Amino acid sequence: MVTVDCGITAIEEVEVAKQLGLDVVITDHHTVPAQIPSAIAVIDAKRADSQYPFPELAGVGVAYKLLQALYRSIGKEDDIEAYLDLVALGTVADMVSLLGENRYLVKKGLEVLQNTKRPGLEEIARCAGVPISSVDSETISWVIAPRINAAGRLDHAGVGYHLLTTSSSDEARRLAGLLERKNTDRKSLTEEMLLKAREQINATDTDSPLLMVGGEDFHSGVVGIVAGRLVDEFFRPVIVFERGREWSRGSARSIPNFDVVAAMSDCGDLLSRFGGHPMAAGFTIATENLELFKARLIEIASRQISSFEIRHLISIDADVPVSSLGGDTYQMIQQLAPFGNGNPYPVFIARDIKVGEYRRVGSRGEHLKLRLVDNGTAWNGIGFKMGHLIAELAPRMDIVFNLEVDQWGGREALQLKILDFAPAI
């Protein structure tokens, strides 16, 4: 028997192991060491006695290494790269650091994914309006992974499994459509939970170094998404949980200077199961322990996080004139890809930029669309979730931004993704 840590994107690796006559026990990031079953081999790069040189593999990466060894043992190692599209998908979706071997696996996996022969991936990209040939790590994070995960969050992950494994174009089309509808439902549920979470936060202490909210009417399938959104809003570690009669389940999202898994380890005596990585984790806890768990986490955060560290700071890589960003600038930036946790997209600041046209866009006017001019060169800019800041615009602005490709309407054009702005001095 082989035990391997993996998720839904590791399904084909596990199937191959079974075909070779191996019994496979699947674990996940939420299994604490005491619960790992006895086996001939327990494959986990995070084991204290592991000698593997890169301990930060996602679950799908661990499964891939198992499959790599199995293929090598039967003389088929040349066929292993066919699975790298799934490895890229799972590694990015799992929010692990895109450095070291993870970076290599995602970079190579994206090349396979952009030419994938899996009908399910082709259809899910088509439903989302994204050319499969242009899928990158950001597209996986914000477009592909949420759709594949939608069914598992609200119902059962089997839909995602069948989408990734089907060889039928008709079946892929049906399943992708189902996941698209599930994803729409997931978005509505997320917005509902966000409103309830904000009400709880505003009714208590918004100055706490760590926020923990939840209740019986919170859905465990979206608590991680809600936690992530609240981190973006309040910039401090957030735990969101679904309260059950006897057991409660929750997810945590954190900020760079607070290791949420280490904090949970300090509370391990209160938890039934927990695990993840420094920025994202999940747990199961006896409901009677929730209040003590919250108190301990806040006490730990109070010791480790200063008031300065819970301000939302943006690290700027370079001060550049917008007019200098033409030519091959974007192609040069892409040599640093794939971008994600641990390898963020380069951030620039441009000063004294003229603001031309501007308006709120989106179904609820939640985004801000700008026309920016610098030395006679005009650029489009988009500030996501910045629609409410329209009154703060001035005729001339300093702007902090990423350089990205806008693919709206089937056309590609460079634009500035606005991260922050202030009136020019």
C-alpha positions in Angstrom: 0.0 0.0 0.0 1.2 3.5 -0.9 -0.1 6.6 0.8 0.0 9.8 -1.3 -1.0 13.3 -0.5 -3.1 14.6 -3.4 -6.3 16.3 -4.5 -8.7 16.1 -7.4 -6.1 17.1 -10.0 -4.0 14.1 -9.0 -6.7 11.6 -10.0 -4.9 10.2 -13.1 -1.7 9.6 -11.2 -3.6 7.6 -8.6 -5.5 5.6 -11.3 -2.2 4.6 -12.8 -0.9 3.4 -9.5 -4.0 1.3 -9.1 -3.6 -0.2 -12.5 -0.1 -1.3 -11.5 -1.6 -3.3 -8.7 -0.8 -0.9 -5.8 -3.3 -0.1 -3.1 -3.3 3.7 -2.7 -4.5 5.6 0.4 -5.2 9.3 -0.5 -4.5 11.9 2.2 -4.7 15.7 1.9 -3.2 18.8 3.6 -5.7 18.5 6.4 -4.3 15.2 7.8 -2.1 15.6 10.8 0.8 13.1 11.2 -0.9 11.0 13.9 -3.6 10.1 11.4 -1.2 8.9 8.6 -1.9 5.2 8.1 0.7 2.4 8.1 2.0 1.7 4.6 5.0 0.4 2.7 5.6 4.0 1.7 4.2 7.3 2.9 5.0 10.0 0.3 5.1 13.4 1.9 8.0 15.9 1.3 7.0 17.7 4.5 7.8 14.8 6.8 10.4 15.7 9.4 12.6 12.8 8.2 12.2 13.5 4.5 15.5 14.0 2.5 13.7 15.4 -0.6 15.4 18.7 -1.5 12.1 20.6 -2.1 9.5 20.3 0.6 7.0 22.8 -0.8 5.4 20.6 -3.5 1.6 20.9 -3.7 -0.4 17.6 -3.2 -0.6 17.2 -7.0 3.2 17.6 -7.2 3.7 14.8 -4.7 1.3 12.6 -6.7 3.3 13.5 -9.9 6.6 12.4 -8.2 4.9 9.1 -7.3 3.8 8.6 -10.9 7.2 9.6 -12.2 8.8 6.8 -10.1 6.2 4.3 -11.2 6.6 5.1 -14.9 10.4 4.9 -14.6 10.0 1.4 -13.0 8.2 0.2 -16.1 10.3 2.0 -18.7 7.8 4.6 -19.7 9.3 7.8 -18.2 9.1 9.6 -21.5 5.3 9.6 -21.2 5.2 11.4 -17.9 5.1 14.9 -19.1 1.6 14.3 -20.6 0.3 14.8 -17.0 1.9 18.2 -16.4 -1.2 20.1 -17.5 -2.9 18.7 -14.4 0.1 19.4 -12.2 0.1 23.1 -13.3 -3.6 23.3 -12.6 -3.4 21.8 -9.2 -0.2 23.6 -8.1 -1.6 27.0 -8.9 -5.0 26.2 -7.5 -3.4 25.0 -4.2 -1.9 28.5 -3.7 1.6 27.2 -2.9 4.7 29.2 -3.6 5.7 29.3 -7.3 9.4 29.0 -6.6 11.9 26.1 -7.0 10.4 22.9 -8.4 6.9 24.3 -8.3 7.9 27.0 -10.7 9.4 24.5 -13.0 6.4 22.2 -12.9 4.0 25.0 -13.6 6.1 26.6 -16.3 6.3 23.2 -18.2 2.7 22.3 -17.3 1.4 25.5 -18.8 3.0 24.6 -22.1 1.2 21.3 -22.0 -2.0 22.9 -20.9 -2.0 25.4 -23.7 -1.9 22.5 -26.1 -4.0 20.1 -24.1 -5.9 17.2 -25.6 -8.3 16.9 -22.7 -11.8 17.9 -23.9 -12.8 18.9 -20.4 -10.1 21.6 -20.1 -10.9 22.9 -23.6 -14.6 23.2 -22.8 -14.2 24.8 -19.4 -11.9 27.5 -21.0 -14.4 28.0 -23.8 -17.3 28.5 -21.3 -15.2 31.1 -19.5 -14.4 32.9 -22.8 -10.7 32.2 -22.6 -8.6 30.8 -25.4 -6.9 27.6 -24.1 -3.7 28.7 -25.9 -3.4 31.8 -23.7 -4.1 30.2 -20.3 -1.5 31.3 -17.7 -1.2 31.0 -13.9 -3.5 34.0 -13.3 -6.2 32.4 -15.6 -6.0 29.2 -13.6 -6.4 31.1 -10.3 -9.3 33.3 -11.3 -11.0 31.5 -14.1 -10.3 27.8 -14.5 -9.8 26.5 -10.9 -12.9 28.2 -9.4 -15.1 26.6 -12.0 -13.6 23.1 -11.6 -13.9 23.5 -7.8 -17.4 24.9 -7.8 -19.2 21.5 -7.7 -17.1 20.2 -4.9 -17.7 23.4 -2.9 -21.5 23.2 -3.2 -22.2 19.5 -3.8 -19.7 16.8 -4.9 -16.3 17.0 -6.5 -17.1 14.1 -8.9 -18.2 16.5 -11.6 -14.8 18.0 -11.7 -13.2 14.5 -11.7 -15.3 13.5 -14.7 -14.6 16.7 -16.6 -10.8 16.1 -16.3 -11.0 12.5 -17.2 -13.6 12.3 -20.0 -12.5 11.6 -23.6 -15.9 12.6 -24.9 -16.4 16.1 -26.3 -20.1 15.9 -25.8 -19.7 14.9 -22.1 -17.1 17.6 -21.6 -19.5 20.2 -23.0 -22.3 19.0 -20.7 -20.1 18.9 -17.6 -18.4 22.3 -18.3 -21.9 23.8 -18.7 -22.9 22.3 -15.3 -19.8 23.6 -13.6 -20.4 27.1 -15.1 -23.9 27.1 -13.5 -22.5 25.8 -10.2 -19.8 28.5 -10.3 -22.6 31.2 -10.7 -24.3 29.7 -7.6 -21.0 29.7 -5.8 -20.5 33.4 -6.5 -24.0 34.2 -5.1 -23.4 32.2 -2.0 -20.0 33.8 -1.5 -21.5 37.3 -1.7 -24.1 36.3 0.8 -21.5 34.9 3.2 -19.3 38.0 2.8 -22.2 40.2 3.9 -22.8 38.1 7.0 -19.0 38.0 7.8 -18.6 41.8 7.5 -21.6 42.3 9.9 -19.9 40.1 12.5 -16.6 41.8 12.1 -18.1 45.3 12.3 -20.1 44.3 15.4 -17.0 43.2 17.3 -13.4 44.5 17.1 -12.1 45.5 13.7 -8.8 46.4 15.3 -8.0 42.7 16.3 -4.8 41.4 14.8 -6.7 38.3 13.7 -10.3 38.0 12.6 -12.5 34.9 13.2 -16.1 34.7 12.1 -18.7 32.0 11.3 -21.9 30.3 12.2 -24.4 27.6 11.5 -25.5 29.4 8.3 -22.0 29.6 6.9 -21.4 27.0 4.1 -18.1 25.1 4.5 -17.7 25.0 0.7 -17.0 28.7 0.4 -15.4 29.6 3.8 -12.0 29.6 2.2 -13.0 32.0 -0.5 -14.7 34.3 2.0 -11.6 34.3 4.2 -9.4 35.2 1.2 -11.7 38.1 0.3 -11.7 39.4 3.9 -7.9 39.3 4.0 -7.9 41.5 0.9 -10.3 43.9 2.6 -8.9 44.0 6.2 -5.3 42.9 5.6 -4.9 40.6 8.6 -5.3 36.8 9.1 -8.9 35.6 8.8 -10.6 32.4 9.9 -14.1 31.6 8.6 -15.9 28.5 9.9 -19.2 26.6 9.6 -20.4 25.8 13.0 -21.9 22.3 13.5 -23.6 20.7 16.4 -20.6 18.7 17.5 -17.9 19.4 14.9 -17.1 22.6 13.0 -15.0 23.1 9.9 -13.2 26.2 8.7 -10.5 27.7 6.5 -7.8 30.3 7.2 -6.1 32.8 4.9 -3.2 34.8 6.1 -0.8 37.7 5.3 2.9 37.2 4.4 4.2 37.8 7.9 2.0 35.4 9.8 2.3 31.6 9.4 -1.2 30.3 9.9 -0.2 26.7 10.0 2.4 27.3 12.7 -0.2 29.1 14.7 -2.6 26.2 14.4 0.2 23.8 15.4 0.4 25.8 18.7 -3.3 25.0 19.1 -3.0 21.4 18.0 -4.5 20.0 21.2 -7.8 21.7 20.3 -8.0 20.5 16.7 -9.1 17.2 15.3 -7.5 17.8 11.9 -5.6 20.7 10.3 -3.0 21.5 7.7 -2.0 23.6 4.7 0.8 26.1 4.2 1.7 29.4 5.8 -0.8 31.5 3.8 -3.8 29.1 3.6 -5.0 26.2 5.8 -8.1 24.2 6.8 -9.2 22.6 10.0 -11.8 20.5 11.8 -12.5 21.2 15.5 -15.0 20.2 18.2 -17.5 23.0 18.4 -17.1 23.3 22.1 -13.4 24.3 21.5 -14.2 27.2 19.1 -14.0 30.1 21.5 -10.8 28.8 23.2 -9.3 28.3 19.7 -10.2 31.9 18.7 -8.7 33.3 21.9 -5.5 31.4 21.5 -5.1 32.5 17.9 -5.7 36.1 18.7 -3.1 35.9 21.5 -0.6 34.4 19.1 -1.3 37.0 16.5 -1.0 39.8 19.1 2.6 38.6 19.9 3.7 38.2 16.3 2.0 41.0 14.3 2.6 44.6 15.0 0.2 47.4 14.1 2.5 48.4 11.3 2.4 45.0 9.7 -1.4 44.9 9.3 -1.4 47.9 7.1 -1.8 47.0 3.4 1.6 47.8 1.9 2.4 47.5 -1.7 6.0 46.6 -2.7 7.0 48.6 -5.8 9.7 47.1 -8.1 10.4 50.1 -10.3 9.5 53.8 -11.0 8.9 54.0 -14.7 7.2 56.5 -17.1 4.2 54.9 -18.7 5.4 56.2 -22.1 8.4 53.9 -21.8 6.4 50.6 -21.6 6.0 49.9 -25.3 8.0 47.6 -27.5 9.1 44.3 -26.0 8.6 45.4 -22.3 5.7 43.0 -21.8 7.5 40.1 -23.4 10.5 40.7 -21.2 8.3 40.7 -18.1 6.9 37.3 -19.1 10.3 35.7 -18.9 9.8 35.9 -15.1 6.6 33.9 -15.3 4.7 32.0 -14.0 3.5 34.5 -11.5 1.8 33.7 -8.2 2.5 33.2 -4.5 6.2 33.7 -3.8 6.8 35.1 -7.3 4.4 38.1 -7.7 3.8 40.0 -10.8 6.2 43.1 -11.1 4.7 46.2 -9.7 5.5 49.7 -11.1 4.8 53.3 -10.2 4.3 56.1 -12.7 4.1 59.7 -11.6 2.2 62.8 -12.8 -0.1 60.9 -15.3 -2.9 62.8 -16.9 -6.3 61.3 -16.3 -8.6 61.6 -19.4 -11.9 59.7 -19.5 -13.0 57.6 -16.6 -16.1 55.7 -15.6 -17.4 52.9 -13.4 -17.9 49.6 -15.1 -19.2 46.1 -14.1 -22.7 44.9 -13.4 -22.7 46.9 -10.1 -20.2 49.6 -11.1 -17.7 47.9 -8.9 -14.7 48.5 -11.2 -13.0 51.7 -12.4 -12.1 52.2 -16.1 -9.5 55.0 -16.9 -7.9 56.5 -20.0 -4.4 57.7 -19.0 -2.0 59.9 -21.0 1.7 60.3 -20.6 3.9 62.3 -23.0 1.3 61.9 -25.8 0.9 58.1 -25.2 -2.5 56.9 -24.2 -3.2 53.8 -22.2 -6.3 52.1 -20.8 -6.3 51.3 -17.1 -8.6 49.2 -15.0 -8.9 49.3 -11.2 -10.8 46.2 -10.1 -13.0 46.7 -7.0 -12.1 50.4 -7.2 -15.4 51.8 -8.5 -16.2 53.4 -5.1 -13.0 55.5 -5.3 -14.1 57.4 -8.4 -14.5 60.6 -6.4 -10.9 60.5 -5.3 -9.5 60.9 -8.9 -7.7 64.0 -9.7 -6.7 65.5 -13.1 -3.1 64.3 -12.6 -2.3 61.1 -10.6 0.6 59.0 -9.4 -0.4 55.4 -10.1 0.8 51.9 -9.0 0.1 49.2 -11.5 0.9 45.9 -13.2 1.2 45.7 -17.0 -1.2 43.1 -18.4 -3.0 42.0 -21.6 -6.7 42.8 -21.9 -8.4 40.0 -23.9 -11.9 41.5 -23.7 -14.0 41.0 -26.8 -11.6 38.6 -28.5 -9.0 41.3 -29.0 -5.7 41.6 -27.2 -4.3 44.9 -26.0 -1.9 46.0 -23.3 -3.5 47.8 -20.3 -2.5 49.0 -16.9 -4.0 47.1 -14.0 -4.3 49.8 -11.3 -3.4 48.7 -7.8 -3.4 52.1 -6.1 -3.4 55.8 -7.0 -3.0 59.2 -5.4 -3.1 62.8 -6.6 0.2 63.9 -8.1 2.2 66.3 -5.9 
